[in-house]
Amino acid sequence: MTLTLIPIRSLTSLGGAALALFAPLAMAETADEAPEGRTDIQVIGHPDPEGLLPDQTAPKAISAISADFITKQAPTLNAFQLVNLLPGANVSSSDPYGLSTSSSLTMRGLGQDQIGVMMEGAPQNDIGYFYAYPSQFADAENVRQIALSQGAADIAAPVVAAAGGTLALSLDDPKPEMGGLVNLSLGSYDARRAFVRFDTGTIGASGLKAFISYSNNRADNWRGAGFDKRQHVDAKLLREWGDGNRASISFSYNDANTSSYASPTLADWKASGRDFNYDKRYSEGNTNYWRLYRAPFRNFYVAAPVHLKLSDRLAFDSSAYLQLGHGNAPYGTQLATTGNFLGTEELTQPIALPGAVDGVATVMGNWTGRQFRVGDVSKLTLTAGAHTITAGVWFDYGTDRVTQSYTSIDANGRPFDMWGYQDKAIRTADGRLLAYENARTETVTKGFFLADSIAVTPRLVVDLGFKGVDVLRNGRNYLPGPQDKVRKDSFAALPRAAVHYKLDDRQQLFANVTTNFRTPNEFALYNSYYGGELVSAGTTGLKNEYSVSEELGYRYIGPSLSFSLTAFHYHFRNRQVATVVNSGGALVNSTINGGSQTSYGLDGEIDYRPAKGVSVYLSGEYLHTRLDDDLAVGGDVLPTRGKRAVSSPEFQFALGTTYDDGRLFGSTALKYVGRQYATFMNDESIKPYATLDLSIGVHLAGLIDAQRMDLRLNAINVTNPHVLSGVQAITANALDTVGRGGTVIAGSSPTYYVGSGRAFVATLSRAF
């Protein structure tokens, strides 16, 4: 993945000098907007940090990347890949172009189902499983900033599972003048991408302005057979008036069809390496054919934030949102015409299977989901003397319709319907849908919060807050059997406190205590059956995860050197550890209750600008994790107390440099990730690895006309190391282990993400 470095700094130590090297490009963009008769002065060098980017005084650790960084990257990269250099972020990517869903993000050892993701204030996580899928987010050209809060989510953030912090995307505002942008890219593995954006400018006397963009992306899988296709539309309408009043509505539509990358066990990796893939050609009876693993998905997101200044002391904010999604995560399997069950009911009549040989046919198994989610978070903010009081409410309603059905394939292995629609799926002799899973879950989230920010002195601010959240799940299992309706209602009280102190104009101290909780995902609620027997019992008795975290930090903002250092500590009860389970052939996100866990560590980042147009950035993390409980497995317990947490490298480092003289620019980015354990018993792990990305480009503005025009070449993972980049499915133990009770607990092999291969992308960017 391309992570070309710019002077990224923690927002807690953010200033303008870090982006001084982008002044030539910035001035090329603003020159077209200069009033007639005005002479623009191009500022080149090292303005004080109060210049281009504002100081950050939040009493918590925050890091960010801006549009100046994003525009230097390969335009295919998704939001997870773009933040890989920031402290605590560990991206396990299987795809250099960011198109596949075969990737993950962890933050301080906490998985992406523990990271609240928002775009324009609207949650992007799946309400049922808490996952967010970055390839579905807005195109990078439309993103103004990505802010990563490593530990504490804002009290008003509409997220539930956010012990790992938040990742917030802010979209670019429509331009005040009519214009547009075209990006054309070609790359390795027959990659082709086109992006076009049109800005309306301010529309007459209405004050409205808008943009709309479209992108089309295609690339072959870099390993194995298959290819990825993605079409995407973003749009935003904005109106600003009066003294700070603002209302906008943003739309994001994504239509993708991607090929999964096979995830090997360690034994598979040692035996086959990168050749462990799905089969390129179909043969009769083959369930490993690549076309049976193509995952189509369509999503539609709407966000409508509003800010109203009601008086000099009172303001109102509202963020309404909507999500719609439908897709399929298929797999290859076989069915017999007889001996089938629907839940616990035996089917006495044979089912019709086209292409069956001796009563058995290869089919495509479907894991289809149809999601709907709507909500709003609203708050009032009152300034009264030394107090800034915030009070608000949050309401969220969502439904998730999950079906695991089967679709016939033709003689060449092509499925009759890759979407897994029920009207084309295989049915029983009496017309019912043949399904392994068939459920609908309704989730209602209600929350309220109250906070007070107290300016004790001009230098000292104390924040106190409380948030109450209730999550209600109502579900229906449509399979015949002992389970029909399920219901789980969870409430959590989430107090918090923070302190911020300014030592002087350049130095700050902060500390905070934050609480978080999450409920088990919806998959845990439902029974699973095989052969008419119950193989996995759903339950509403699983305990919620609850965590308490603390941060203590220092930040310095200087004219040529800025840095921040944050110490952190977490304690979890009923730690919900994300994994992937095989449910009748489908790979389904699930969780394991890991009991109590303690984590502590240190995050740091430095941004040094020694000369004009030159920047050096360094970030790092030390992370220590400890499991405080043994893990219950069956009727015994594994001796896991004192072991390290999974997917939690002890050390991570990132180092990069940038150069930009106004005509030529370039960068390097090096990322090192330490050893990661894949089991609770720490009996299997992946080795440390490092990646290196390079970029070089030229600003062409002025050669043809004054419009912005850039040509750049990005080299992704240029050293091409053959490594495993992360853990896809963790297990309790890889080797047979004697439990505390004396029984032998059989081992189970974890599976892994294969680190992406080397790729080159050339991009021509032209404004008009």
Secondary structure as UniProt FT lines:
FT   HELIX           11..13
FT   HELIX           17..22
FT   HELIX           23..30
FT   HELIX           31..33
FT   TURN            36..37
FT   TURN            49..50
FT   STRAND          63..66
FT   HELIX           67..70
FT   TURN            71..72
FT   TURN            75..76
FT   HELIX           79..82
FT   TURN            83..85
FT   TURN            87..88
FT   STRAND          89..93
FT   TURN            96..97
FT   STRAND          103..107
FT   TURN            108..109
FT   HELIX           112..114
FT   STRAND          116..119
FT   TURN            120..121
FT   STRAND          122..123
FT   TURN            127..129
FT   HELIX           134..136
FT   HELIX           140..142
FT   STRAND          143..149
FT   TURN            155..156
FT   TURN            163..164
FT   STRAND          166..171
FT   STRAND          179..187
FT   TURN            188..190
FT   STRAND          191..199
FT   TURN            204..207
FT   STRAND          208..220
FT   STRAND          227..241
FT   TURN            242..244
FT   STRAND          245..259
FT   HELIX           266..272
FT   HELIX           273..275
FT   TURN            284..285
FT   HELIX           290..293
FT   STRAND          294..309
FT   STRAND          314..328
FT   STRAND          331..336
FT   STRAND          341..342
FT   TURN            343..344
FT   STRAND          345..346
FT   TURN            354..355
FT   TURN            358..359
FT   STRAND          360..365
FT   STRAND          368..384
FT   TURN            385..386
FT   STRAND          387..404
FT   STRAND          406..409
FT   TURN            411..412
FT   TURN            418..419
FT   HELIX           422..424
FT   TURN            429..430
FT   STRAND          437..455
FT   STRAND          460..477
FT   STRAND          485..502
FT   STRAND          507..518
FT   HELIX           522..525
FT   STRAND          528..530
FT   TURN            531..532
FT   STRAND          533..536
FT   STRAND          545..557
FT   STRAND          561..573
FT   STRAND          576..583
FT   TURN            584..585
FT   STRAND          586..593
FT   STRAND          597..611
FT   TURN            612..613
FT   STRAND          614..627
FT   STRAND          631..633
FT   TURN            634..635
FT   STRAND          636..638
FT   TURN            641..642
FT   TURN            646..647
FT   STRAND          651..660
FT   STRAND          664..673
FT   STRAND          676..677
FT   TURN            680..681
FT   STRAND          685..686
FT   STRAND          689..699
FT   TURN            701..703
FT   STRAND          709..716
FT   TURN            718..719
FT   STRAND          724..729
FT   STRAND          737..738
FT   TURN            740..741
FT   STRAND          744..745
FT   STRAND          751..754
FT   STRAND          759..767
//
